[in-house]
Amino acid sequence: MNPLKILIIFTAILDTSLVYAPQPLTPVLSQYFKVSLHEISWVMSITLMPLAFAPILYGYLLEKFSLKKILIFSLFFCALFQMIANSSDDFYFFLAFRFLQALCIPAILTALLTLLTRIETQNIQKNVALYVAATTFGGFVGRVFGSYLSDMISWHFALNFFAFLMLVCALVFCFFKDLSSSLNANTSPKDFLIYLRKSEFLALLCCVFVVFFSLQSIVSFLPFHLKESYENITQAQIGFVYLGFLTGAISSLLIDKTIKVLKSRINTAIFGFLVFITGCLSMMINDFLWSFVSMFVLCSGMFICHCIFSAILSLKISQKGLASGLYLTFYYSGGAVGSVFPSFYYESLGWNFLCILTMFILFFTLMLFLKFKRFYEV
């Protein structure tokens, strides 16, 4: 593997580590800032919200301007804003700078995904799988290692640690040549509407929205469920449950072999949905060990779907910057909604209701996917 691809993968890991590190820390942050469950749920949601709309803008810009400049600029300010956020004891100051940081995150992720689909156009499925594996592993590192650092030192140190490494990545990218390889001056923002007007593309993007909405619904409120179920549980133990994200990374790396065994991308996506639904069902068993095992099942199913959907979109759309922007917009829209919306019914109706509702949403989305399955055969 060439040095540039290694740097891309490491940066993707680091970026998602910084995004998701606060998730298992939300009970600690809630106590530190003295805010309610509804308020603290915005720590993740406000981080994902810009990812819900900015990738379309960045996808357009990446078709017209230098990847290198956008990437270095975004990495630097993302790290800087996190360090500033950690310097205050005021919750809304912290939240404001997490939002400013989040404006940089989609630029980084869209640039990295676009670059991977450009540098080896004959290996799009493989490179998309690498990207998914890297971002999945980053989510694991942020949640688990961030929880460990928080227990050992402090949550301030944990978040600053990831931010510092991001500054190092920005510096290293300066030593590579200009990363833009196929700028397209004729790209227009209207190009997005072409795909959004087609029902088969819109259905696929709805599937993308739902799978991340469903994952965030479970993992965002799992720390609160565990705290309620086990009074003396530590942050490190909560972070340990997120070890299941490693299975998501492995599922992504083995996606080519999985497709080969299951004969097609369509069959693989169906399999992913069914595994995901099974994971939601097993999460209802009120046992710490089962929660640990269920996370492996949940993440395997979700990230199989994630790999298949992103590859289909990249293969169906020739403008890779636009494809990346569309995909990430719908993906993180689902994440932003899933991080905060379930707080309304979780607090009043409980954990089991959240899991059952998520299962039904996934089932109906699978039916939508099957309606257009012939178009998705690539």
N, C-alpha and C positions, 0 to 999 in steps of 0.2 A: 504493500500500500504506500502510495507516495506521500511525502510530508504534508502537502496541502490538504489532502483528504483526512489525514490524522488530525490536523489542526481544526478542520471543519467539524469533525466528530467530537473532539474535546470541547470545542466552543458550544456546540449544541447541548452536550451534557451539562456544562457549566451554566448555560443560560436557563435551562429548565430546572436546574438545582436551585437557583436563586428565586425562580418563580414559585416553586412548591415547598421550599423550606419552611415557610410560616404555617403550612396547613396543619401538621400535627401539633404545632405550638399554640394553636388558637385558644385552648383553655388557659395556658400560661399568659398569653397576651391579654386575654379577657380580664384576668386578675390584675396584671400589671397596670393596664390602662383603666381598670375599673369600669368596664362597659359590658353590655348585655350580649346574649348569644346573637341576636339579630344584627347588632352593630359590628361585632367581631367577624361575622360571616362576610362582611364587606372587604376584609383584608385580602381574601382570595378573589372575590368577585371583581373588585375595582382593578386588580392586577390583570384579570382576564378580559375585562370590558374593551380596552383599546385593541386587543387581539381580535375582537369581534368585528371591527370595521377597518382598522389600519392596514391589514395585509392587502386589501384591494388597492389602496393607494400605493403601498410599497411595491406591490406586484407590477403596477403600471410604471412606477419610477424605475424599477429594475430592468424594464425593457428599454429604457431610454438613457439611463445614467450609470455611472461606475459603481459596481458592486463593492469595490474596495473602499471607496470613500464613505459610502453609506454604512458599511459594516463597521469600520473603525470608529466613526463618529458615534454610532449607536451604542457600541460596546463601552466607550469611554463614559458617556453620559448616563447609561444604565447603571454602571458601577457607582458613579458619583452621587446620583440621586438616592441610591440605597444607603450609602454612608451618611448622607445628610438626614434621611428619614430616621436612622437609628440614633441620631444625636439628641432627639427630643423626647420628653416624657408626656407630651400632649398627643392623644390618639389621633385627632384630626390633622395635625401637622404630619404625623407618621403616614396617615392615609393619603394625604395630598401628594407627598413625595413618592409613595408607592405608585400612585397614578401617573406621575411624570415619568417614573422609571418604566412603567408599563407601556408608555408611548414608544419607547425604544425597543422593547422586546420583540414586537412583530417585525420590525425592520431586520433584526438579527436573524430571526427564524426564517423569514421569507427569503432573505439573501442566501442563507445556508442551504435551504431546500432548492432554491433556483440554481445555485451553483452546482449542486450535486446532480441535478437533472441536465445541466449543460455540459459538464466536463466529459461525461461518457454517455452519449445519447443512446448507445446500443445496450447499456446496462441500467435502464431507468428503474426496473423493478428491484434490482439488487441495491441500487443506490438509495432509492426511497426506503427500502427495508433497513438499510444502515442508518438513515436519518431517524426513522421511527424508533429503532433500537436505541440510538444515542439519546433521543429526547425522553424515551421511557426510562432508561438507566439514569438519566439526569434527575427525573422525578423521584426515583428511588434514592439516589444519593442525597438529594436535598432534604427529603423527608426523614430518612434514617440517620444519616451522618449529622444533619442539622439538629435532630433531636438529641443525639449523643453529645455533640458540642454544647448544646444548651444545658444539658444535665451536668456536664463536666465543668463548664466555665460560665457561659451565659448565652441567652438568645441573641444579644447584641453582637457578641463575638462570632457566633455561627453565621449570621447574615453578612457581617463585614468580611469574613473569611472568603465567602464566595464572590463578593464584590471585588476584593483585591485581586483574585485570580482572573476576573474578567478584565481588569485593567492590564494585566500581563498579556492576555490574549490580544487585546487591541494593539499593544506594542509589537507583538510578534507578527501580526498581519501586515504591519508596515513594511516588512522585509520581503514580502511577496510581490510579484509583478501585478499589474492591473488585472483584476479578476473578471472583468467584463469580456465576454467572448462573442456575443452576437446581439449587439444593441439594435433595437428596432424603432427607428424614428417615426414609423407610421402607426405605431400603437396608439389607440385612443381609449379613453375611459368607457366609451360606448361599446367597446368590444366585450365588456363584461355582460352587457344586457343581452347580447346574442345568445349566451349560454343560459342566462337566467330565464329567458323566454321559452326555452325548450323543456318540456315536462320531464324528459328522461334525465337531463342534467340537474334540474331542480329537485327531483326525487332523490337522486344520489346525494346531493348536498344536504337534504333533509336527514338522510341516514347518517351523514357525517355529524350533523348537529346533535342528533339524538344519542349517538354512542358516547360522545364526550359529556353531554348533559347527564346521562345515566351514570357514568363513572364518577363524575364530580358529586352527584347526589349522594352516592354511597360514601366516597372517601372523605368528603368535606365534613360529614356529620358523624362519621365513625369515631373520631376522638371523643366527642361528647357522649355517644352511646357507651363507649368503653369506660369513661369516667363515671357515668351513672351506674354501670353494672359492677365496676370494681373500684371501690372508693380509694384504695391505696396504690393504684397503678401509677407507675412513673412515666415521664416523658419518653425515656429510652424504650420502655416496653411498648408504648403506643407506636413509636417509630418502628419498632421491630415488626409489627403487624404489616407495615408497608413493604416488607421484604418481598411480598408477592409481585411487586413491580418488576423484579428481576425476571420473572417468568414472561412478562410482557416483552422485555427486551429479547429474550431467547426465542419467543414465538415470532418476533419480527425477523430475526436473523435466519430462522428456519422456514420462512414463508415460501421460498421456492420449492423446497422439499415437500412442504405441506400441500401446495398446489399440485405437485406431481402425484402425490399419493391420492388426493381427492379428485384428481382428473381435470379440474377447472377452477378458475377464480370464483365463479358463481357458487360452486359447491363449498369452497373454502370459506366464503363469506357467510353462507348459511350455517356452516359448522361453527363459525365464530359467534354468530348470534345465539345459537343454542347453548354454547358453553357459557356465554355471558349471562344468559337468563338463569342457567343452573347456579352460577356464582351468586346471583342476587338471592335465589331461593335459599342457598346454604348459609347466607349471611344472617338469616332469621334465627338460626340456632344460637341460643344465648350461652356461649361457651368461648373462652378466650382462645383455646386451641383451634376451635372451628372457625373463628374469625380469621385467625392466621392462615389456615388452609384455604378458606373461602376466597381470600385475597388473591391467591395464586390462580384459582379458577377464573375469577372475575377478570383479572388482568390479561390472562391468556386469551379469553374470548374477545375482549374489547380491542386488544392490539392486533389480533388477526384481522378483524374488521377494518381497523385503522389502516393497516398496510394495503389491503385490497382496494379500499375506496380511493386512497391517495394515488395508487398506481393506475387505476382505471382512468381517473381524471387526467393525470399527466400523459397517458397514452392517447386519450381522446382529444386533447387540446394541444395544438402545436406550439402555442406561445407559452413557454414554461413559466414565465413570471406571472402571467395571468392565471394559469392553472394553480400555481402555488398560492397566490393571493386569494382566489376563490375558496380553495380548500381550507386554508387556515382561518379565513373569516368565518365560515360556517362552523368549523371545528371549535374555535374559541368562543364563538357566540353561545354554543351549547354549554361550554365550560363555565362561562360567566353567569348564565342563567341557573345552571345546576349548582353553583356555589352558594347562591343566596336564596333562590325561590323555595327550595324544599324546607327552609327554616320555618316557613309559615305552617306547613302541615306536620313537620317533624315534632315541633314543640307541643302541638295540640293533639295529634293523633298517634305519635310514637314511631319507633324504629321499624316495626313490622309493617306498618302501613306504607312507609317510605319504600321499603324493599318490594312489596307487592305492586305498588303503583309503577315502580321502575320496570318490573318484569312485564307488565301489560304494555307499557309504552314501547319497550323493545320488541315485543311480539308483533304489534301493529306496524312497526317500522319494518320488520322483516317481511311482512305481507306487501308493503309498498315496494320494497326492493325487488321482490319476486315478480311484481307486475311488469317491470322493465328489464328483466334478466337477459333477454335476447340482445338488447342494445349493449349491455355491459360485457358481453363476451368479446374479449380482445386477446 
